[in-house]
Amino acid sequence: MKTLSTPEAFAPGYPLDPGIYDEMLDETGRVRPHWAHLMQALQQLGPREVGLRHLEALKLLRENGVTYNVYGDPDGINRPWQLDPVPLLLSGDEWFDIEAGLLQRAELLNLILADLYGPRELIKKNLLPLELIYNHGGFLRVCDQVFLPGQHQLVLYATDLARGPDKKMWVLGDRTQAPSGAGYALENRMAMSRVLPSLFRDTHVHRLARFFQSLRAGLNAIAPSDAEIPRIVVLTPGPLNETFFEHAYLASYLGYPLVQGDDLTVRDGYVWLKSLVGLQRVDVIVRRVDDNYCDPLELREDSRLGVPGLLDVARRGNVAIANPLGSGVLENPGIMPFLPGIAKHFLGQALKLNSIATWWCGQARELNYVLANLERLVIKPIYRKPGEHSVFGHQLSRTQLATWRERIRARPAMYVGQEYESFSTVPSLIACGYEPRPTLLRCFMVARADGYALLPGGLTRSAPQYGDMLITSQMGSISKDTWVIATEPQHAAIQAKQSNSGVANHGNALPSRAADNIFWVGRNAERAEGGVRLLRATIKKLFINPDCDNPDYQHSLQTLLCCVTSMTGTYPGFFAEDNDSLLQAPETELLAVVTAENRIGSLANTVARMAQSGYAVRDLWSSDTWRVIDEIEEQITEARRLGKTGLWSMQEQMDQLITTLSAFSGLVMESMTRGNGWLFLDIGRRLERGLQLVSVLRTAFAMAQSEAAETRLIESLLDTSDNLICYRQHYRSNLELGSFLELLLMDPNNPRSLAYQINRLQEHVGKLPRETDKRRISPAERLLLEASCILNIANIEDLLSVSEAGIRETLDQHLGKIYALLAALSDTLTSTYFRHGDAPQSLS
């Protein structure tokens, strides 16, 4: 391939700022050798094709549910992850030097962490000021002498790098508490290898998989010695956390349960997972919760994210936490100026990677320097609280500078000043081509027996606008893949085999909270599908009617409208006392049932709840399944948009929504293993389908109407349940209520019948974990047996009989009892499996 000597063919007008290092171009404007192949390939593709590949990557990320939440931003919940298609390239030779510096720094910080919670020699020998450590909110005195087994206390470590004006990489900050970003880096790599496969292959990029194999090995290594096959969990604050996607993604990728604080409990000096089969011991916790929130008994008492008593279990050595509680003290930027001296003390070496110039204001000379040069520095607190950001002195007014000087003088030990520099730039795709953007690189390491393993590359973030210097995900930075160029082709790592005993031992460790969420995914998916089917039939009847003045038509339509309210639960709806006007002009109410997202029971609300429950167990879904869930959300959003122009315009969208909901049902039926998760998902679907069917039949036929009106109603409900063809094949007669009830209530072979739902529920409930003697039926089985008996002994003639008051009392009573039993079944399952109190301990 021909080497480019100028970027003009690739990016005409690409601005090269004097004094700023550009990763792609040297000082003379020539392309750096390790960028030549990429630029040539992008030039051959052309900006338009690169733009299309970019859109494809963003679509892939969106469909895979890759998100980053922005606190306090109404549009920031589940904000799609942003990826620029031009990666950051690093040559193999340069990466060799960076790797050596990072591994040295990781070992050094590990020694500092062990010292701060052990002998504290660094403080005693004045290598670290006491005020700098003890004033930091991440130094937890209750963690004194609490250690992990082995030589490494700092298990997971990340550091932010940027290239300074001296052309060398500088360390801007250390992430030691719960480092985030490795999952996003892996997802970026997945997307880039999909949209630019040949370019990725031909460039000889270092692979990432081996790092995650090292991560598994490193976590196994820190488990308590009596854990033959360690049970490892990922502890997340929950779906509202900014990086929840990554928590779920890594848990799924590594094969660990994703848990929240309420899923764990401390008993008898151990941590236990509240699973469907009882309490199961947890050996290692990969925490993504800030350390102060991990134990409300010994740390922040107002925390609802942690596990009461967790620190005491760690103190006993009965659980390992990565990273250990208290490791956040190493994120103190005030430690940076002291690292060179500490490196000589512990390692007898100079630092291979320099930190950005930092002055801790707790020392008189440094304080005076910061105060005198405040307008040229970046001001940072040594302990950053949520929502706090760095302050750039050159952006402050005179009044603000004076205010900050007083603030620093009042508490000098709480602040540092850092050098403000313009960091290197990397090409980013824009509408009209490419332009340089300042860039940061976050690198990731994990401890193992012989040292640290480094992810080759990392998570690169660039400024969202040209000239921006503040690069944070909360402020809208754009991510990039990071390519470390190898000298020869890289081969995919072979996945290490797991022992069969380990899989069998931990296979049933489904947290009760996860089972609860997946149960409601099933219920809301079925509720949405049943609702949209009935709404579609109602709208069709409303607009396509050759006989609108016929009273039988009017009665059947009004009954169908009431069925909409009873099935969706959007009361009072068409049951309102002043419902005459609603029944005569139902369009407004029907639109609300479809589009009113804040109305409980509406289609939009149901889909939102389904997605919310699904997102809470994001680690349990395949990529294809999540893609369908995402498509369902997109379609309901489109339906809400079309609803502004009226009901009729939503017909086609409803057809598509039914197809997508059916695709979701088909995927989970054919793709999910028949474990406890699938059982609860299908129990939710069958339970909801049964409740919906009972509600509609009671509303439609408990009160007798004319035969003609009921015939019209039967046809609409057969269409709703997708049983019209089935009815004609079975009965080959006119539409009759007796045959209709037989098909929809009693036919055990009809997947839409009540008998079929009860039979499947009996099968599923019989397979659920049992806490009592299996020789006796459980409360859930008793409820279903009673419902089955009521249905099996029912006589069609009795169900059709009409009292003098015009009511089918037997039909209404039988359906009412079955509805109550199914509702009680839902409550019983919730109390038995989803709300663990004194759960038994598992023998596994």
N, C-alpha and C positions, 0 to 999 in steps of 0.2 A: 504493500500500500504506500502510496506516495506521501511523504511527510510535508505537512503544511509549514510554510515559513511566515505566513501572515494570517490573521484571523478574519480578514475582510470577507473572504468567500463564505465563512461560517457565520459571522456576526458583524455585518456592516455597521459602522458607527459605534462599535463597542467602546465605551469610554474607559480609558486607562488613567486612573487618578495618580498624579505624581506623589511619591512618598508612601503609597499604599501597595503592599505586596498583593499581587494577583496570582491565584493558584494556577491559572491556565497559561498566563503570559509572563514572560520575563520582562526585565526593565526596558529592553529594546523593542518590546512588542512581539517577540517571536514566541511561538508555541513551545511550551516545555515538552520534552521528549515523551514523557509518560502520558501526556494528554493527546498526542498526535492521532492515535488510532481512533479515539472517541470522537474527536472533532471531525475527522474525515468521514466517519460513519454518520454522524448527525448532519453533516453537510449533504451527504448523498441522500439521506432521507428527506431533507428539506424542512423548513419551519412548519409547513402545513401538516406534514405527516407526523412530525414530532408532537405537534399540538394534538393530533388525533390519538396518538399513543398516550399522551398525557391524560386526555379525557378518559381513555380506556382504563388507565391505572386508577384514576379517581373513582370511576364507576366500580371497579373491582374492590377498592378499599371500602366504598360505601356499602356495597352488597355484602361484604364480609363483616360489616358492623364495626369497622375501625373508627373509633370516636375519641374525642378529647373534650371533657366537660370544662366549661369556663364558669367559675363561681360568680354569682351575682349578675350574670348575663342571661336574660330570658331566652335569647337565641343560642345560648352556649351549651344547653343541655344536649348531650349526645351530638356535639358538633362534629361533622365529618373530618377525619384526619386529612391534612393537606400535604401533598408530596410533589416536589419539583422533579421533573424527569431528568435533569442534568445532575449526575452524582458528583460528590467530592472525590477526587482521585489522589491517592498517595502512592508514591513509588515504594517498591519493596525495600530498597536501601534505607529510605527515610523511616519507613515503618519499623525497621529493625532498631533504629536508635530510639524512636518513640517508645517502643515496647520495653526496651531496657530501662528507660526512665520511669515508665509507669509501674513496672514490676518492682523496681527499687522503692518507689513511693508507697506502694501498697504494703510492702514489708515494713517500712518505717512507720506508717500509721498504725499498723497492727501492733508494733512494739509500744507505741505511745498509748494506745487504748489499753493494753495489758498493764502498763505502768500506772495509768491514772486510776484504775480500779484495783490496783495491787499495792506495790510499795511506794508509789509516788516519788520516785527518786528525782524525776525531772523537776518537780516543785522544790524538793529539798535542796537540790544543787543549783537552783535559780536558772535552770534552763528553760523553764516555763513559769511566768509570773502566777502566783496564787490567785490574784484578782481576776486574771484573764479566764481561768478555768472555773472558779467558784461563782463568778457572776454570770456564767453561761447557763441558760435554761436547760441545755441538753446534758449537763453534768448531774447525774442522779446519785445522790449519796446513798440511797437505799440499795444501789447495785454494787456497793463495795464488796470485793472478794467473790463476786459471782462470775464464774469462768466457764467457758465451753471446754470440752475435752480436746486435747491436742494442742498444737503450737499456735494455731490461728484463731484469734478472737474476732477479727474483722473478716467475715466470711464473704460478704458481697461488697464490692467497692466500685464506685464510678467517679470519674473526674472530668471536668469541663476544660477543654483545651482551646486555644486560639493562637494563631501565628501573629507575633508582634512585629514591629518595624525592623527588628534585628534579624528577621527571616526565620527565627526559631519558634518552636511551639512553647507557649507559656501555659501554666496551670492557673485557671481563673477561680476554681473552687472545687471542693471535695464533697462527694455525696456518700455518706456512710450510714445513714439511718435506715432508709428503705429505698435504695437507688432505683429510679424508674427510667424506662426508655429502652431496655434491651428487647422487650417484646415488640415495641414499635419498630426498632431497627430490623428485626426479623421479618415483620410484616412488610416493611418497605422493600426488603430484598425479595420477598415472594412476589410482590407486585412488579418490580422492575424486571425480574427474570421472566415474568409472563409477557410483558409488553415489548421488551427488547431482548428476546432470547438469544439470537445469534450474536448480537453485540456483547451481551453479558458473557457468553461462552468464549468468544474469540479474544476478549480482553484479559482472560486468565485472572479472574478475581478470586481472592481467597474466600473460601466457604465459611459459613457461620455455625454449621451443625455441631462441630466438635466442641465448641464452647458450651453448648447446652448439655452435651454428654458429660463434660467436666462439672457442670453445675449439679447434675444428678449425683455424680460421684461425691462431690464436695458436701452435699447435704446429707448423704448417707453416712459420710465419715464422722459427722459431728453428733450422730444419734447416741443416746445413752448406751452403755456397753451391754446392757441386758436386753436390748431390742434386736432380736435376730434378723427380722425383716422390718426395718423402720417404717412406721406410718407417718407420712409427711403431708402437711396441709398448707395451703396458702391462705393467710388471714387477710381479709380485705375490709376496709371501712364500709363497703357497700356500693350499690349502683350509682349513687350521687357523687362519688369520689371522682376527681378529675381524670385519673388514669385507670378507671375501673375496667375498661376494655382490656388493658394490658394484664391486669390481674387475672381476668377470666381466660385470656389467650394463653398466658404462660401456664396456668393451672391445667388447661386442656392439653397443651403441647407436651408438658412434662408428665401428665397423667396423675396429677395430685388433686384431691378434693379442694374446691374453693369454698371457704367458710367465712362466716362473720362471727363476731364475738359471742352472740347468742347461741351459736352452734356448738360452742365448747363450754365445758364445765370442769371445775376442779374438785376432785374427791379423793380422799385417802392419799394425798400427796402426789397425785398424778393429774394430767390433763386428759380429758375424755371428749370424744366427738359424739354428739347426740345423733346417732344414725337410726335408720329404720329398724335395725336389728338390735337396738340397745346402745349402751355406751361402749365405745371402742377407744382404747388407749392411743394417744397421740404422742409421737416421739420427737418430731421436729416440726417447728412452725416457721414458715417463711412469711415474715410479717410485712405487710404494706400499710400498717397503722403506725403513726408516729409514737415514739416510745412513751411519752407522757400520758397517752390515752390507752395504753395496753392493760393497765391493772388499776381499776378504781379503788381498790383497797389500800394500795401503797403509793399510788401516783395521783393523777387527777381524779378526785372523787366524783366529779360530775360527768365523767366519761361513760358513754353507753356503747362504745366501740370495742372495748377490751373484754378481758376475762378476769373476774375477781379471783385473786389468789394466784395469778399466773407467775408473778415474780417469786413467790415462795417455792413453787415447784421448780423453777429454774435454779433457785438457790440450793435446793436439794440435789440438783443434777438429774432430775427425772424428766426433763424436757429440754431440748436445745432450741434456741431462738436465733434465727438469722435475719438481721443482725442482732446481737445481744442488746438488751435494753440498756440505754445509756450511751450507745455508740454515736448518737447525734452530737456529742460534744466535739467530735473531730471535724464537724462542719463549720466550726468557729473560724472565720477568716483571720482573726487575730493571731492564730497559731502560725500562719504562713511566715512571718518574719523570723520566727525562731527555728524553723525547720532546718536550715543549714547547720546550725550548731548542734541540734539534736541528731542529725545524720552523722556528724563526726563522732558524737558521743556513742551512739548505738552501733553504727555500721563502720565507723572509721573511714568514711567516704564522703566526697562532696556530692551534692545533688546533681543528677544527670538532667533533670528537667527543672527549670527555674519557675518559681511562682511569680505572678504579676507583682510589681512593687507595691508593698502594703505597709502602712504605718499604724500601729496600735496606739490609740490616744491615751492609754493608761500610763505612758512614760512621758516625762516632761518634754524632752527634746522632740519626740515624735508629735506630741500634742501641739507644740508651738509651730512645727512645720505644717501640720494639717490646717491649723487656724489661719496661718499666713498664706496658704496656697489653696484655700477651700474652693475657689472658683475654677481651679484646674483639676480637681480630684473628683473621685466618685465616693460618696459617703455611704457606708453600710453599717448597720447594727451588728454586733458580734452574734446576737441571737435574733434571727428574723422570725417574726410572728406572722401568722397567716394574713395575706393581703398586703404585706409590706414589700416595697421594692427599693432597689438602689436609687439614690438621688444623685443626679449629675450636676456638679457645681456650676458648670458653664450655662446651665439652663435656668439658674436661680436669679431672681432680681436682687438688688442691693438689700432690700428689706428682708427677703427670705434668707440671704446669706448671713445677715446679722442675727436672725432668729436661730439659724442652725449653729452659729458660733456659740450663742448662749446655751443652747441645748447640749452641745458637746462639752462645754466648760462645766456644766452642772453635773454631768455623769461621764467623764472622759473614758473610763474603763469600758463603757458599753459601745464604743464606736471605733471604727477604723476608717482611714482614708486610703483609697487605692488609686494608682496611676490611671489616668484616662488616656487610652490609646485607640487609634483606628486599626482594627484587625484586618487580616487578609480577606480578599473577596473571591467569590466563586461565581461563574456564570449561572444565571437563573432565567428560565423561560418567561417571557412577557408577551403581550399581544403582538408586538411588532418585531419580535426577534429575541435577543438576549441582552442582559445587562448585568454588571457585577453587583453582588450583594454581600455585605459582611456576614461571616459565618463562624459558628462555634461547633466544636466536635465533642460529644460525650462518649467516653470510652468505658468499657465494663470489664471487671475482673472478678474471679471467684477463687477462693482458697481451695487448695487440694493438698494432699499429703506432702508433696515435694515443692510446694511454693504456690504461685498464683498462675491461673490460666487467663489469658487475655482474649477478648472477642476481637477478631481481626477486622478492624473498622470501627463501627459504632453508629451512634445517632447524630447526624449532622442537622443543624438548624440554621436557617438563614433569615435575614431581616425581611419583613413583608414588603417594605418599600425601599427604593433607592436612597441611600444616605442614612437610613435608620441605624442606630447603634445598640438600642435596647432589644435584645433577642431573648424572648421568653415565650413559652407555649401559651401562657395565659394572655399574652399581648398579641397573639396571632402569628407567631413565627411559622415559617414554612419548612417542612422537613425534607431531607435529602438522603438518598442511600449513600453509603461510604464504601468506595472500592479501593482495596489495597491490592495493587497490581503484583502478581506473582511472576517469577521468571519462567515458569513452565505451567502447563495446564493443571488445574485443580480438579480433583475427583471428589464426588459426593461422599461424605462420611457414611460408613455403615452403622446403622442403628444397633446399639448394643442390646443383646437379648436380656429380658427380665426373667427371673426364675418363675416357674409355674406356681410354686407355692406362694410367692409374693402376690401374684395376681389373684389367686384363689382366696388368699387371706384378706385382701383389702377390696375385693370386688363389690361387696355390699355396703361399703362405707358411704352411702348416700345420706347427706345431712338432712334432718327433718325439715329444715327451712327450704332446702332445694326441692324436696318432695312436695312441699306445700305449693311452691311456685309452679312446678311443672304440672301439678294437679289443676291449678287455675289457668295455666296456658291451655290445657285441654278443654276446660269448661268454657273459657272465653272464645276459643276458636270455634267450638260448636255453637255457642250462643251467637257469634257473628254470622256463621254460615246459615243457621236456621233463620235468623232475623233478616238477612239479605234475601233469602229465598222467599220468605213471606212478603217482604216489602216489594220485591219484584212482581210477584203475582198480584198484589194489591194495586200497584201502579198500572199494571197491564189491564186489570179489570176496570180501573178508573177511566183509562183513556181509550181503550179498545172495546167499545160496547155498542152494538147496533140497536140495542133495545133499552136505552137509558131511562125511558119513561115507565117501563114495566115495574110494578110494585115488587114482584119477586126479585127482580134484579136489584132494586134498592135495598130490600131486606138483606139479601146475601152480601151486598157490598158493605152495609153497615155492620153486619156481623163480622165480616173479614177485617174491618177497621178495628173493631173491638179486640179481635184476635191479635192484631199488631200490638196493642197496648198490653194484653195479658202475657204474650210471649216475651216481649222485651222488658216488661216491668216498668214501663215509662208512665206510671199512674200519675194523675187521674186520666190523662190522655182522652181517649174516646169514651171513657166511662164517666167523665165529668158531669155534674148536675146540669149544666147548661150546654150539653153536648149536641143539641139540635143543629146549631150553627156549624160546629165542627164536622158533624156527619154530612152536612150539606156541602160544605167547602173544606175538605180535609187536607188540601195541599200543604197548608202552612204547618200543620201538626206533623204530617208525614215527613216534610223536609227537616223539621226539628229532630224527629226520631232518627233520621239518617245523619245529620250534620252537626248537631249540637254536642260538641265535645265535652262540655261540662255537665251534661245531663246524664245521670246514671241510667244505664240501660240502652242509651242510643247506640247506633252502630259505630259512630266515631269514638265514643267513650269505651265501648267494648273492645275495639281494636287497639286503642291506646293501652287499656289494661292488659290485654294479651301481650302486647309488645313489652310492657313494663315488667310483667312476670317473666317473660322470655329472656329479657336482658339480664335479670337478676340471676339466671342460671345459664348465662352465655357460654360457659365452658362445656355445657352438655350437648350443644347443637353442632352438627356438621356445618361446613361452609355452605353446602347447598340448601340445607334447612334454613339457615339464617338468611340466605339470599331470598328465600321465599317470604320469610317474615318481613324483611325489608320491603319487598314488593307489595305486600298487603298494606303496609303503612303508606307507601306511595300512592296506591290506588284509592285508599280512603281519603287521602289529601286531595286527589284529583276529583273524587266524587263531591267533596265539600266545595271545591271551586265551581264545578258544573252546577251544583245545587243553587247557586246564585241566579241561574237563568231558568230554573224551574225543574220540576220532577222528571219530565219526559226526557230531558237531555241526559239524565243519569242512567238510563236503561242499559246502554252498552257498557258503561262502567261497572254496573252491578253484575252483568254477565261475566266480565273479566274478573271481578272480585270473587265470584263463586268458583270460577276455574282455579284461581290462585289458592283459595282456601282449601279446595279439594286437593290441590297439589301438595299443600302442607300435610294434610291428612294422609295422602298416599306416601309421602316421603317418610314420615315417622312410622307408618305401618310397615314399610319395606326396608327401612334403613336402620332403625333403632334396634339394638339387641333387646331381647325380652327380659330385661331386668326390672328392678323395682321402679326405676324412672319411667320406663314405658308403661308398666302396670298403672301407675298413678295418672299418667297422661291419658291413657285410654279409659280409665275409670271416670276421669273428669268429663271426657267426651260422651261416654255412654250415659252417665248420670244427667248431664245437661240435656242431651237429646230426649231422654225419658221425661224430664220435667217439662220441657217445651211441648212435647207431644200431648201430655196430659193437660197442660194449660190450654192449648188450642182446642182440643176436643171438648173440654168442659165448656169453654166459651161458645163454641160453635153449635153444640148439639144438646146441651143440657136443657135448653128451652126449645121446644118443638116449633118449627115453622112450617110453611106450606111445602108440599113435596117438590114443587118447582124451584122454590128458593133454596131448599136443601140440596137439590141436584146441582144447582149452580155452585153452591158452596163446596160440595164434594169435589167437583171438577177442579176448582181453584186449589184446594188443599192437596189433592193428588198431584197437581202440578208443583206445588210447593215442596212436597216430599219426594219429588222425582219418581212417583209411583203410577203415573197415568198409564204408561205403556204396560207396566206390570199388571195393573188391574184389568186392562182389556185382554191381556193374554190369559189370565187366570179365570175370569168370569164370563167373558164374551157376552155380556148383557148390558142393559142400560145401567146407569149409575144408580146404585141402591145403597141406602145407609147401612143395612145389615152386612152386605159384602164389604163395604168400605171399612166398617169397624173390625170385621174379621181380619182384613188385610193389615190394618194399621195397629190393631191391638194384639191379636192372638197368633199371627203367623210367625212361627219361630225361625223361619228361613228368610224372612224379609229384613234386611239390615236396617230398615227404617221403622220397624214395628216396636211396640213397647215390650212384647215378649222377648224379642231378640236382645234388647238393651238389658233387661233383667237377667237373662241367661248369661250374657257376657259379664255382667257385674258379679254374678255369683261365681263364675270361673275365676275372675281376677281377684276378688276378695279372698277366695280360698287359697290363693297363692301368696298372699301378703305375709310378711313376718308375723309370728304369733308370740305373745308373751305368756300365754296361759296354756293349760293342758289342751293339746290339739284334739283330744277325744271329745271335747265339748265345743259346741258351735260358739263363735264369737258374737258379740252384740251386732256387728255389721251383717254377719251371715243370717242372724235371726230376723233382722229387718227385711232383708231380701227374700228370705223364705216366706215370710208373711205376705209380701207383695206378690210373689209368684203364686201363692195359693189363691189369693183373691182373684188374680187374673185367670188362673186355670179353672176355677170352679164357676166363673161367670158364664151365664147363658145369654146368647145373643138376643133371644126373644125377650128376656127380662130387661136387658139393656135398652131395647127399643121401646118398651112399654111407656106410655105417656099417661100421666095422672090427669085428673079433671082440671087441674090448674095449668095444664099444658107443659108440665115439667117431666123430664125423664129422670125420675128420682133415683132409680137403681144405678143408672149410668153415672149420674152426678156423685152419688155416695161412693161407688167403687173407685172412680177416678180421684175423688177427694182423699180417700184413705191411702191410695197408692202414692199420691203426691206428698202426703204427710210422711209416709215411710221413706221415700227417696230423700226428702229434705232432712229427715232425721239421720239418714245414712251419711249425708254430707257432714253433719255435726259430729257424728260418731267417728268418722275417719279423721276429722280435724283433731278431736280430743285424744284419739288413740295414737296417731302417728305424727302430727304436726306440732303438738304442744307438749313437749316432754316436760314432765315434772320430775318425779323420782323414777327415772328410767333405770331398768336393770343393766348391770354390766355384762358386756358380751364376753363369751369365753374365747372368742377369736383374737 
